[in-house]
Amino acid sequence: QSFLLLLDTRFSDIELREEEGIPTEEFLESCYAIVPVLDKLGPTVFAPVKMDFVGNIKKINQKFITNREEFDTLQKIVLHEVNAGVAQVRNSATEALLWLKRGLKFLKGFLTEVKNGEKNIQTAL
């Protein structure tokens, strides 16, 4: 658990922009910071989670780098894709964000189980 304290970029450090939402770049940096944690937790057990996680981060980043100013918040990316009618298209940044959120929620649940004393990884999962 102590290795979580070493993360340079934390979600809790992200400053929400009033009216605009979550800054894309800081959010992606926080997500990337979790990837080495997955290796520490179990490189074999968490390999599929890590692959999914990294893939979704990359999809969002690919959208972000097409126009850093226009897509400076996650909300702007989603709104742009909704208005363009591509939010529900496979591999859209919106879909990637949905799966990334699910992955983060899963990881939080797993870490909560471990923190609460669960020693069996399968049970915690």
C-alpha positions, 0 to 999 in steps of 0.5 A: 500500500505504501507505494501508492503514496509515491505517486507523483500525479494524483487524481486528488491534486487535479483542480476542476475548472469551474464550468469546464470540468476535468482537465484532460492532460492532468487526468491522463497523467494521473491515469498513466501514474497508476500503470506501474501500480498494476505491475506491482499488484500482480503482473500476471493477474492484472495484465488484462486490466493493464492492457485495457487501461493503457489502451483506453488512456491512449484513445483519449490521449489521441483525441486530446492531441488532435486539438489540445486547446479545444479538448483541454477538458474531458467534458469538451471531448465528450460534448464534441463527440456527442455533437458529432454523433460519434460518442457511441462509436467503437474506439471513441474517446467517450467510450474509452473514458467510460471503460477507463472509469469502470477500470478505475472503479474496479481498481478502487474496489480491489484496493479497498478490499486489500486495505480492509485486510483481504489476503486472497487476491481472487477474493479481493478481485 
